[in-house]
Structures are given as C-alpha cells and as structure tokens.
C-alpha cells in the first residue's frame, strides 16, 4: 500500500473515526484504525466492538492495499504536520510497518494484521428511512441531557426511539429519562419508518453521532433492526449495537 493524501482531509477523517477507539482496551487491535486504499479512495474504520465508524476520503493511490495502524498515534502525528502538507503513507513489504512522510518529517508505525480487525455485521437491517440532518440534531439536543449514567439501570443509558400515535397522527418519538426527569420529542414519522421496532440507542453512540452530524447538511439515511442501527451521510457510516433491554412504560 502506498498513497498520497492531503493532510487536512486525512486529519478531518481521522478526527471523526478515532473517537470511537477505546483508550484503555486490553485488545490491541481495537486501538488501531483499519485503512483500505483502492480506486482513488482511502477508507478508514475504527470500532470498540459495540460502535463502528467508517469514513471514505479521496487520495492518490499509487499502490492499493490495506493495514491497521495505531489510531491515536497516527492522529497525533498528522495533527503536528504542516497544514498544507501532502502526506505519504507507505506499507513495507512485510506488512508490519507503515511509514508516514511529509516534507522532512518521517515516522514509522507498527501495524497489526487486517484479518484481526473485527467488523460489526450489518447484513439485515429491514427498516430504512431518512431524517433531515437539522431534525436529527434537534432530536438529540432535546433529549440527550435526560439520559441516565447509572450502569445498574443500563436500559436508561440511551434514547428510546419508536413510531407512535399522537391523536391520530403518526410520529417518530424520542424519549429519555434518568428516573428523575423525562423528556419527549416528536417529529413527523419519516416514510419507511412505519414498521420499525422500538429501539434504545446507547449513550456513547448518541454522543458520537451528534459530533459527526454537526456539519451535515443533507438527509441522514437510517437503517435498523432490533439489535443494530446504521447512519449514513457525507461519506461517513456509523454502525452501532443497540441496548438489549426494555424501556419503561413512560406513559
């Protein structure tokens, strides 16, 4: 693998994906970012086994290939490079080391096998619909403050999202509570969301999603099942497991 990429584009993508990495993991591969380069595109992915963030960014691919490198270290290196630099990422013949070059800077990072990198399967997500980005930001901002942080009642550690009926009008309703306060937000039910199951989106997923959609201007495509949810927008794909529990009867 050998690619040349604009420093600003690489840093922006790394900034998005590296926040999913657990800082204190005991599994080394979970500290790494998966990098796949082909057809003028560099795909970056990170996961903590519950949440996965993928982003595609344009790059000049001299030699296609893939590897995994320490996400936090690579981000720190790129952050310190000159703003207008062209960054060259090159994997050695053994596949165990990647060189990062920009101007007179030269770094070497130890890599781990791509085969060790876990991926969250998303083969069957039957419910699919779109939400305008501003509506999704509004939904999160109006409800996230009431999510619980108490681990014993894990089913309150997120936002409950479901289709509901409000005086004969179908709505998409988001509810969050920590047992002391409760917030409820409604918006018109998007086309295709009629048969969706009631789901609880985890607190960490909500936090990462809110950061990622801050600058999104288009509709966010949402696909979900009873156990997983996926958000797609602006060359970014966020996939997450859902909380396996029953939200209390808030009515």
NURO-9279 format. One record per atom (N, C-alpha, C, O): x, y, z; residue in one letter. Coordinates in steps of 0.001 Angstrom, whole numbers, padded with zeros to 6 digits, always signed. Atoms other than C-alpha are relative to their C-alpha. Layout:
# residues N
XYZa/...
# end
This chain:
# residues 251
+000834-001199+000000x/+000000+000000+000000x/+000868+001248+000000x/+001795+001379+000800x/-000679-001296+000015x/+001230+003460-000929x/-000972+001053-000517x/-001499+000929-001622x/+000927-001055+000397x/-000903+006604-001042x/+000565+001378+000355x/+001410+001515+001240x/-000291-001398-000338x/-000533+010385-001059x/-001336+000682+000243x/-002259+000561-000562x/+001282-000592-000380x/-003250+012374+000673x/+000211+001375+000624x/+001216+001615+001292x/-000065-001336-000577x/-003913+015966+001653x/-000097-000093+001525x/-000960-000791+002056x/-000059+000074-001463x/-003068+016500+005333x/-001333+000389+000648x/-001776-000267+001591x/+001260-000477-000594x/-006307+018437+006070x/-001100-001054-000128x/-001865-001274+000811x/+001025+001026+000221x/-008511+015704+004553x/+000239-001210+000896x/-000703-001763+001464x/-000335+001148-000849x/-006670+012935+006424x/-000285+000302+001463x/-000813-000543+002185x/+000221-000360-001396x/-006827+014801+009719x/-001490+000062+000332x/-001916-000389+001395x/+001443-000085-000229x/-010546+015512+009361x/-000611-001394+000142x/-001418-001631+001040x/+000528+001363-000058x/-011300+011834+008673x/+000463-000734+001254x/-000327-001425+001899x/-000516+000649-001212x/-009037+010600+011489x/-000670+000553+001250x/-000945-000188+002193x/+000676-000626-001137x/-010643+013066+013882x/-001387-000597+000201x/-001838-000777+001331x/+001343+000592-000085x/-014047+011571+013053x/+000045-001434+000530x/-000731-001803+001412x/+000035+001433-000332x/-013119+007899+013365x/+000716-000360+001297x/+000321-001313+001970x/-000794+000424-001153x/-010543+007874+016186x/-000722+000169+001334x/-000300-000401+002341x/+000729-000177-001264x/-013081+008999+018802x/-000751-001261+000426x/-001177-001368+001576x/+000677+001254-000359x/-014675+005522+018661x/+000946-000967+000701x/+000509-001958+001286x/-001013+000901-000564x/-011411+003946+019863x/+000011+000097+001524x/+000019+001190+002091x/-000104+000027-001458x/-011296+002843+023498x/+001456+000230+000399x/+002350-000459-000090x/-001363-000331-000404x/-008239+004364+025182x/+000639-001087+000872x/+001856-001271+000833x/-000557+000969-000953x/-007848+001591+027788x/-000394-001427-000336x/-000675-002221+000562x/+000395+001352+000384x/-008659-001517+025807x/+001125-000998+000276x/+002305-000652+000218x/-000980+001064-000213x/-006933-004814+026595x/+000206-000805-001287x/+001007-001740-001317x/-000133+000674+001295x/-007319-005928+022954x/+000712+000964-000948x/+000101+001931-001401x/-000803-000955+000782x/-004530-004246+020914x/-000621+000450-001318x/-000508+001622-001677x/+000539-000348+001317x/-006344-004355+017549x/-001092+001078+000093x/-001335+001802-000872x/+001074-001000-000167x/-009160-002177+018968x/+000551+001408+000158x/-000204+002380+000119x/-000630-001324-000057x/-006658+000672+019362x/+000390+000485-001397x/+000850+001615-001566x/-000456-000307+001350x/-005998+000604+015626x/-001111+000468-000920x/-002290+000193-000693x/+000919-000408+001062x/-007630+002189+012606x/+000268-000882-001213x/+001415-001060-001623x/-000110+000820+001205x/-008323-000061+009620x/+000062+000925-001208x/-000788+001802-001365x/-000189-000856+001164x/-007062+001527+006390x/+000006-000857-001258x/+000804-001787-001380x/+000059+000715+001274x/-008019+000276+002912x/+000070+001022-001126x/-000758+001930-001204x/-000199-000943+001096x/-006761+002089-000177x/-000208-000697-001342x/+000436-001705-001634x/+000224+000519+001349x/-008098+001416-003682x/-000847+000982-000793x/-001678+001687-000222x/+000806-000801+000926x/-009545+003250-006719x/-000126+001465+000420x/-001212+002040+000345x/+000014-001414-000340x/-008585+006731-005518x/-000693+000347+001300x/-001009+001513+001540x/+000707-000229-001273x/-010228+006314-002100x/+000726-000720+001139x/+001135-001872+000999x/-000509+000615-001227x/-008842+005673+001389x/-001174-000152+000958x/-001803+000834+001343x/+001065+000272-000966x/-011373+004006+003695x/+000611-000222+001380x/+001525-001029+001548x/-000473+000124-001382x/-010813+004392+007441x/-001128-000556+000863x/-002287-000181+000689x/+001023+000563-000883x/-012626+002382+010116x/+000581-000275+001378x/+001718-000729+001505x/-000369+000334-001382x/-012471+002053+013910x/-001210-000627+000682x/-002348-000414+000264x/+001102+000626-000730x/-014529+000027+016373x/+000406-000284+001441x/+001589-000431+001748x/-000231+000458-001372x/-014887-000790+020064x/-000826-001260+000268x/-001054-001634+001419x/+000822+001212+000002x/-016981-003911+019247x/-001492+000297+000151x/-002327-000540-000192x/+001407-000396-000102x/-020219-002036+020009x/-000342+001097-000997x/-001485+001214-001438x/+000175-001155+000887x/-019741+001016+017774x/+001081-000050-001075x/+002242-000344-000789x/-000967-000009+001094x/-018086+001264+014371x/-000216+001253-000846x/-001346+001571-001215x/+000077-001191+000846x/-017285+004421+012371x/+000878-000214-001226x/+002055-000554-001108x/-000723+000102+001267x/-016272+004308+008698x/-000056+001335-000719x/-001087+002006-000705x/+000021-001207+000834x/-015249+007238+006517x/+000885-000212-001219x/+001974-000779-001122x/-000759+000084+001249x/-014089+007406+002897x/+000514+001388-000349x/-000216+002373-000237x/-000607-001285+000346x/-011698+010156+001774x/+000824-000178-001273x/+001470-001208-001464x/-000731+000072+001265x/-010173+010918-001633x/+001506-000002+000243x/+002003+000711+001114x/-001453+000093-000127x/-006493+010017-002038x/+000596-000435-001332x/-000085-001028-002168x/-000722+000449+001189x/-003908+009434-004741x/+000625-001359+000338x/+001636-001431+001037x/-000441+001353-000351x/-003460+005649-004559x/+001022-000496-001021x/+000665-000829-002151x/-001058+000516+000869x/-000107+004590-006049x/+000012-001524+000012x/+000306-002169-000994x/+000032+001457-000138x/-000453+001052-004739x/-001106-000369+000987x/-001073+000021+002154x/+001130+000390-000848x/-003664-000464-003395x/+000456-000956+001092x/+001457-001657+000941x/-000347+000902-001093x/-003610-002344-000103x/-000755+000369+001260x/-001584+001279+001256x/+000686-000272-001264x/-004759-002414+003499x/+000904-000356+001170x/+001809-001182+001057x/-000752+000268-001233x/-003378-002384+007036x/-000768+000592+001177x/-001811+001217+000988x/+000556-000674-001180x/-004196-001312+010593x/+001154+000647+000754x/+002201+000029+000949x/-001040-000750-000709x/-002199+001339+012481x/-000593+000626+001263x/-001803+000841+001329x/+000513-000613-001246x/-002476+002873+015993x/-000713+001316-000292x/-000098+002264-000782x/+000828-001149+000375x/-005302+005395+015624x/+000434+001292+000693x/+000622+002316+000035x/-000331-001209-000756x/-004378+007853+018388x/+001374+000534-000388x/+001560+001744-000521x/-001361-000417+000367x/-000679+007899+017452x/+000020+000632-001387x/+000643+001673-001594x/+000050-000537+001364x/-001396+008430+013750x/-000668+001375-000016x/-000219+002281-000718x/+000699-001289-000081x/-003834+011242+014592x/+000920+001079+000569x/+000952+002200+000062x/-000925-000966-000616x/-001242+012950+016829x/+001094+000419-000974x/+001489+001584-001007x/-001039-000309+000988x/+001382+012722+014072x/-000537+000963-001059x/+000077+001989-001352x/+000585-000815+001077x/-000893+014153+011370x/-000347+001400+000502x/-000213+002378-000233x/+000374-001286-000594x/-002056+016931+013706x/+001190+000961+000069x/+001011+002177-000015x/-001201-000835-000155x/+001539+018190+014082x/+000698+000305-001326x/+001677+001052-001352x/-000615-000246+001304x/+002360+018175+010360x/-000424+001374-000526x/-001460+001891-000110x/+000372-001302+000588x/+002349+021458+008333x/-001379-000069-000655x/-001737-001085-001250x/+001398+000001+000451x/-001200+022474+007339x/-000181-000334-001480x/-001142-001011-001845x/+000167+000218+001435x/-000645+022386+003576x/+000801-001205-000510x/+001033-001332-001712x/-000861+001127+000374x/+001432+019183+003592x/-000755-001078-000772x/-001956-001276-000586x/+000502+001211+000650x/+000909+016203+001299x/+000623-001164+000767x/+001845-001270+000869x/-000473+001096-000851x/+001156+013078+003453x/+000105-001290-000818x/-000835-001674-001515x/-000202+001275+000680x/+002609+009857+002049x/-000042-001122+001037x/+000725-001124+001999x/+000105+001169-000878x/+001553+006613+003750x/+000433-001217-000809x/-000140-001506-001860x/-000518+001141+000753x/+003518+003540+002680x/+000240-001182+000927x/+000888-001056+001966x/-000154+001235-000771x/+003377-000026+003982x/+001218-000752-000532x/+001394-000866-001745x/-001190+000729+000469x/+006628-002021+003881x/-000386-001380-000518x/-001533-001809-000393x/+000257+001294+000642x/+006967-005381+002136x/-000504-001053+000982x/-001284-001928+000608x/+000419+000991-001001x/+006487-007344+005381x/-001431+000222+000472x/-002077-000696+000976x/+001349-000332-000466x/+003216-005558+006150x/-000071+000295+001475x/-001159+000464+002025x/-000034-000212-001448x/+004347-004987+009737x/+000313+001436+000400x/+000258+001782+001580x/-000388-001370-000330x/+005375-001348+009487x/-000479+000967-001080x/-000371+000685-002274x/+000450-001017+000943x/+003915+001780+007897x/+000812+001276+000211x/+001023+001707+001345x/-000755-001244-000059x/+005936+004900+007066x/-000925+001169-000305x/-001709+001122-001253x/+000766-001229+000206x/+004342+008345+007366x/+000997+001105-000332x/+001841+001451+000496x/-000939-001035+000428x/+006184+011047+005384x/-000742+001269-000398x/-001811+001220-001006x/+000517-001308+000423x/+005523+014771+004925x/+001153+000994+000119x/+001602+001298+001224x/-001139-000903-000039x/+008296+017175+003942x/+001209-000708+000573x/+001600-001767+000083x/-001174+000610-000638x/+011278+016431+006188x/-000371-000934+001153x/+000502-001536+001779x/+000458+000883-001093x/+009164+014501+008704x/-000112-001436-000496x/-000554-001689-001617x/+000039+001416+000352x/+009416+010725+008702x/-000280-000827+001255x/+000499-000808+002208x/+000387+000797-001175x/+007634+008380+011121x/-000232-001444-000435x/-000589-001711-001582x/+000283+001408+000258x/+007328+004600+011366x/-000936-000522+001083x/-000701-000332+002277x/+000994+000538-000938x/+004342+002886+012948x/-000101-001516-000161x/-000114-002033-001278x/+000204+001456+000034x/+003966-000784+013879x/-001446-000290-000365x/-002357+000368+000138x/+001346+000337+000464x/+000954-002386+012182x/-000399-001401+000470x/+000454-002238+000764x/+000538+001310-000349x/-001280-005332+013063x/-000782-000545-001204x/-001242+000237-002036x/+000671+000596+001174x/-002892-007798+010578x/-001447+000455-000158x/-002187+000597+000815x/+001374-000412+000316x/-006089-006709+008851x/-000989-001082+000418x/-002109-000778+000830x/+000886+001131-000326x/-007556-010178+009492x/-000446+000018+001460x/-001485-000550+001796x/+000348-000051-001427x/-007573-009464+013248x/-001050+001061+000312x/-001637+001058+001395x/+000906-001115-000273x/-009767-006380+012883x/-001456-000479-000034x/-001901-001024-001044x/+001398+000467-000037x/-013367-007126+013985x/-000931+000965-000738x/-000719+002178-000724x/+000987-000841+000674x/-016304-005865+011936x/-001388-000361+000500x/-001713-001533+000694x/+001367+000225-000454x/-019880-005410+013097x/-000845-000368-001214x/-001003+000444-002126x/+000828+000421+001140x/-022092-007400+010722x/-001301+000787-000071x/-001980+000970+000939x/+001248-000763+000174x/-024985-005386+009282x/-000766-000522-001211x/-001308+000250-002001x/+000582+000603+001194x/-026368-007820+006749x/-001494+000264-000134x/-001972+000497-001244x/+001454-000118+000096x/-030062-007469+007611x/-000531+001121+000894x/-000721+000932+002095x/+000578-001145-000707x/-031407-004036+008614x/-001276+000382-000754x/-001246+001255-001621x/+001218-000110+000814x/-035019-004196+007374x/-000680+001370-000036x/-001296+001720-001043x/+000668-001320-000019x/-036267-000726+008433x/+000964+001074-000490x/+002052+001235+000063x/-000850-001044+000570x/-034851+002125+006338x/-000814+001258-000266x/-001894+001195-000852x/+000660-001277+000249x/-035802+005803+006257x/+001024+001120+000082x/+002172+000883+000458x/-000907-001156-000033x/-034268+009289+006028x/-000534+001069+000932x/-001743+001285+001020x/+000339-001112-000890x/-034218+012146+008556x/+000839+001204-000413x/+002053+001069-000565x/-000805-001198+000292x/-033180+015725+007665x/+001028+000214+001117x/+000722+000011+002292x/-001082-000148-000980x/-029859+016496+009395x/-000371+000945+001139x/-000047+000681+002297x/+000360-000969-001053x/-031271+019514+011262x/-001018-000591+000972x/-001002-000270+002160x/+000988+000645-000875x/-034176+017404+012601x/+000686-000988+000940x/+000329-001092+002113x/-000716+000962-000839x/-031780+014727+013851x/+000802+000716+001087x/+000848+000266+002232x/-000732-000791-001007x/-029615+017350+015577x/-000958+000499+001073x/-000639+000469+002261x/+001011-000510-000933x/-032750+018813+017165x/-000491-001111+000929x/-000641-000905+002134x/+000483+001149-000785x/-033973+015366+018299x/+001009-000356+001101x/+000637-000576+002253x/-001032+000359-000981x/-030659+014601+020005x/+000136+001077+001074x/+000197+000770+002265x/-000200-001099-000956x/-030275+018046+021607x/-001141+000122+000995x/-000928+000512+002143x/+001174-000132-000880x/-033817+017964+023044x/-000144-001149+000991x/-000928-001059+001936x/+000214+001178-000845x/-033416+014546+024670x/+001247-000519+000721x/+001121-001151+001770x/-001196+000675-000526x/-029773+013603+025383x/+000317+000362+001458x/+000897-000451+002179x/-000338-000429-001362x/-029491+015599+028644x/-000676-000842+001073x/-000211-000888+002212x/+000744+000782-000991x/-032018+013300+030348x/+000422-001463+000050x/-000116-002227+000852x/-000466+001398-000035x/-030167+010027+029585x/+000677-000301+001331x/+001359+000555+001895x/-000617+000397-001268x/-029062+008121+032681x/+001469-000372-000209x/+001869-000794-001294x/-001397+000449+000019x/-025408+007464+033507x/+000188-001131+001015x/+001312-001563+001271x/-000046+001044-001028x/-026270+004821+036117x/+000055-001376-000666x/-000905-001786-001317x/-000211+001247+000721x/-024897+001491+034889x/-000937-001123+000447x/-001191-002049-000323x/+000874+001079-000476x/-027221-000647+037031x/-001309-000036-000789x/-001851-001111-001047x/+001206-000047+000834x/-030240+000530+035030x/+000443+000327-001432x/+000187+001409-001958x/-000639-000194+001312x/-028489+000076+031689x/-001002+000386-001088x/-000647+001068-002049x/+001013-000268+001027x/-031765+000290+029729x/-000406+001481-000037x/-001136+001896-000937x/+000259-001448+000018x/-031968+004011+030634x/+001202+000776-000545x/+001159+002001-000653x/-001229-000650+000472x/-028455+004707+029273x/-000041+000284-001494x/+000893-000045-002225x/+000134-000296+001418x/-029718+005901+025915x/-001315+000696-000296x/-002042+001101+000611x/+001243-000627+000455x/-032570+007357+023878x/-000893-001071-000619x/-000469-001829-001492x/+000989+000949+000514x/-035692+005291+023213x/-000676+000621-001224x/-001307+001673-001124x/+000542-000528+001260x/-036775+005783+019580x/-001033-000977-000532x/-000758-002171-000654x/+001059+000889+000492x/-040055+004420+018239x/-001073+000784-000753x/-001191+002001-000613x/+001141-000595+000691x/-043044+005077+015997x/-001172+000013+000980x/-001402-000968+001686x/+001108-000131-000947x/-046063+006329+017969x/-001179+000713-000657x/-001058+001292-001737x/+001210-000669+000480x/-049596+007653+017517x/-000344+001138+000948x/-000522+000916+002146x/+000347-001158-000818x/-050380+011164+018759x/-001295+000600-000527x/-001290+001382-001478x/+001331-000472+000419x/-054125+011855+018448x/-000253-000243-001488x/-000728+000634-002209x/+000271+000375+001386x/-054317+010016+015138x/+001090+000368-000984x/+000998+000042-002167x/-001104-000386+000878x/-051089+011447+013755x/+001217-000879+000311x/+001644-000976+001462x/-001172+000847-000198x/-048152+009087+013234x/+001259+000864+000164x/+001528+001749-000648x/-001208-000783-000282x/-044925+010462+014738x/+001162-000926+000326x/+000972-002080+000711x/-001204+000664-000489x/-041348+009402+015389x/+000308+000650+001336x/+000536+001858+001407x/-000136-000550-001354x/-040898+009806+019136x/+001309-000457+000643x/+001662-001635+000590x/-001230+000289-000745x/-037650+010004+021129x/-000256+000319+001465x/-000772+001388+001794x/+000228-000171-001439x/-037775+009570+024905x/+001280-000339+000756x/+001962-001309+000426x/-001149+000295-000872x/-035024+009732+027543x/-000362+000348+001427x/-001069+001323+001681x/+000247-000274-001414x/-035144+009552+031312x/+001113-000595+000857x/+001722-001600+000492x/-000955+000566-000957x/-032818+009022+034265x/-000724-000425+001273x/-000088-000699+002291x/+000787+000409-001158x/-035654+008133+036638x/-000498+001171+000828x/-001392+001016+001659x/+000400-001198-000747x/-035961+011696+037982x/-000661+001032-000914x/-001533+001790-000488x/+000577-000917+000983x/-036778+013658+034847x/-000180-000766-001309x/+000514-001751-001559x/+000277+000681+001261x/-038154+012663+031458x/-000225+001041-001090x/-000919+002035-000876x/+000215-000896+001128x/-038007+014367+028076x/-000523-000803-001189x/-000131-001950-001406x/+000613+000666+001150x/-040039+013530+024970x/+000008+000955-001181x/-000398+002110-001058x/-000050-000825+001215x/-039519+014825+021436x/-000692-000750-001128x/-000528-001962-001270x/+000715+000618+001114x/-041699+014179+018394x/+000257+000749-001302x/+000451+001964-001311x/-000085-000574+001330x/-041360+014749+014664x/-000872-000854-000929x/-001167-002003-000599x/+000811+000812+000920x/-043457+013615+011672x/+000709-001314-000334x/+001924-001335-000525x/-000587+001318+000262x/-042914+009903+011007x/+000555-000051-001424x/-000200+000134-002379x/-000585+000062+001349x/-040471+009543+008072x/-000578-001158-000801x/-000984-002175-000237x/+000493+001059+000877x/-041577+007485+005090x/+000910-001218+000121x/+002128-001104-000018x/-000767+001234-000143x/-040488+003874+005612x/+000229-000404+001441x/+000739-001493+001705x/-000246+000297-001422x/-040388+004048+009427x/-001200-000660+000676x/-001146-000944+001873x/+001231+000523-000598x/-043900+002616+009961x/+000197-001282+000799x/-000310-001401+001914x/-000125+001299-000660x/-042848-000921+010862x/+001227-000144+000879x/+001569-001255+001284x/-001230+000096-000795x/-039718-000051+012840x/-000272-000472+001428x/-001289-000103+002015x/+000158+000403-001402x/-039248-001741+016238x/+000406+001140+000926x/+001146+002035+000519x/-000462-000962-000991x/-038857+000336+019393x/+001431-000350+000396x/+001706-001497+000749x/-001414+000295-000258x/-035098+000655+019997x/+000578+000990+001015x/+000069+002099+001173x/-000705-000887-000933x/-032746+002115+022628x/+001414+000206-000543x/+002208-000734-000582x/-001313-000321+000550x/-029702+003873+021114x/+000935+000368+001155x/+000612+001264+001935x/-000899-000230-001150x/-026708+003798+023550x/+000531+001436+000095x/+000625+002149-000904x/-000482-001352-000273x/-025354+006984+025136x/+001246+000354-000802x/+001334+001452-001351x/-001229-000291+000750x/-021908+006706+023507x/-000306+000230-001480x/+000253+001133-002102x/+000384-000148+001411x/-023485+006266+020061x/-000642+001359-000239x/-000356+002018-001239x/+000649-001306+000119x/-025644+009350+020621x/+001037+001118-000006x/+000952+002045-000812x/-001040-001021-000087x/-022584+011401+021605x/+000838+000090-001267x/+001111+001185-001759x/-000811+000018+001225x/-020522+010314+018581x/-000818+000476-001198x/-000321+001235-002030x/+000864-000402+001114x/-023447+010748+016183x/-000210+001504-000017x/-000171+002130-001076x/+000246-001452-000069x/-024127+014286+017412x/+001211+000782-000497x/+001058+001793-001182x/-001212-000680+000477x/-020495+015285+016781x/+000136-000120-001514x/+000514+000838-002187x/-000175+000238+001430x/-020492+013754+013309x/-001001+000770-000859x/-000660+001209-001958x/+001032-000671+000816x/-023761+015366+012125x/+000012+001515+000177x/-000829+002209-000393x/-000050-001439-000250x/-022754+018839+013337x/+000036+000797-001297x/-000655+001808-001422x/-000114-000759+001240x/-021809+019950+009839x/-000764-000613-001159x/-000685-000108-002279x/+000735+000666+001091x/-024046+017595+007828x/-001152+000878-000478x/-001880+001459+000327x/+001050-000856+000534x/-026401+019417+005509x/-001130-000757-000665x/-002216-000208-000848x/+001006+000778+000723x/-028301+016624+003755x/-000766-000915+000946x/-000587-000882+002164x/+000770+000966-000781x/-030694+013928+004881x/+000916-001120+000496x/+001867-001502-000186x/-000749+001108-000582x/-029323+011184+007136x/-000786-001282-000265x/-001951-001388+000118x/+000661+001279+000253x/-030140+007656+005968x/+000145-000887+001236x/+001255-001107+001720x/+000005+000833-001200x/-031115+005433+008909x/-000496-001396-000364x/-001564-001540-000958x/+000411+001394+000194x/-031253+001619+008705x/+000117-000702+001343x/+001088-000500+002072x/-000049+000640-001324x/-032081-000553+011702x/-000722-001334+000042x/-001569-001647-000794x/+000686+001240-000350x/-033114-003899+013107x/-000240+000058+001502x/-000095+001120+002107x/+000228-000007-001447x/-033945-004950+016663x/+001298+000036+000798x/+001277+000302+001999x/-001263+000067-000744x/-030252-005246+017547x/+001064+000993-000473x/+002034+001235+000245x/-001024-000911+000524x/-028329-002754+015336x/-000636+001169-000735x/-001782+001106-001180x/+000447-001178+000738x/-028621+000676+013748x/+001179+000563-000785x/+002325+000488-000342x/-001049-000573+000836x/-026687+002381+010950x/-000443+001365-000511x/-001577+001526-000961x/+000242-001343+000514x/-026472+006076+009996x/+000996+000253-001133x/+002192+000008-000971x/-000873-000263+001150x/-025089+007084+006557x/-000187+001435-000484x/-001313+001892-000678x/+000039-001375+000497x/-024188+010608+005382x/+001423+000458-000313x/+002370+000038+000351x/-001286-000658+000310x/-021327+012578+003757x/+001210-000945+000026x/+002223-000609+000640x/-001105+000967+000053x/-019089+009512+003092x/+000323-000592+001371x/+001381-001195+001551x/-000195+000556-001347x/-019472+008531+006772x/-001093-001036+000275x/-002261-000820-000049x/+000967+001019-000425x/-021142+005357+008068x/+000262-000321+001467x/+001361-000747+001824x/-000101+000339-001423x/-021778+004898+011803x/-000933-001177+000257x/-002134-001094-000004x/+000784+001195-000310x/-022946+001441+012879x/+000130-000294+001489x/+001220-000203+002052x/-000045+000242-001443x/-023885+000552+016447x/-000943-001127+000400x/-002002-001327-000195x/+000915+000941-000643x/-025323-002239+018516x/-000979+000816+000832x/-000663+001928+001254x/+001009-000668-000816x/-028494-001302+020399x/-000034-000616+001393x/+000444-001731+001600x/+000103+000520-001365x/-029197-001707+024105x/-001071-001089+000032x/-002213-000870-000371x/+000911+001139-000083x/-030789-005105+024704x/-000735+000068+001337x/-000286-000490+002338x/+000785-000161-001231x/-033425-004194+027269x/-001368+000582-000321x/-001654+000928-001467x/+001347-000531+000185x/-036974-002978+027778x/-000099+001376+000653x/+000125+001528+001854x/+000149-001360-000541x/-037560+000751+028162x/-001280+000042+000830x/-002275-000563+000431x/+001195-000023-000863x/-040047+001508+030994x/-001191+000670-000666x/-001032+001465-001593x/+001235-000588+000532x/-043667+002438+030276x/-000107+001459+000451x/-000713+001772+001476x/-000087-001422-000376x/-043081+006195+030306x/-001344+000705-000018x/-001478+001771+000583x/+001293-000667+000098x/-046739+006994+029505x/-000697+000064+001367x/-001802+000595+001472x/
# end
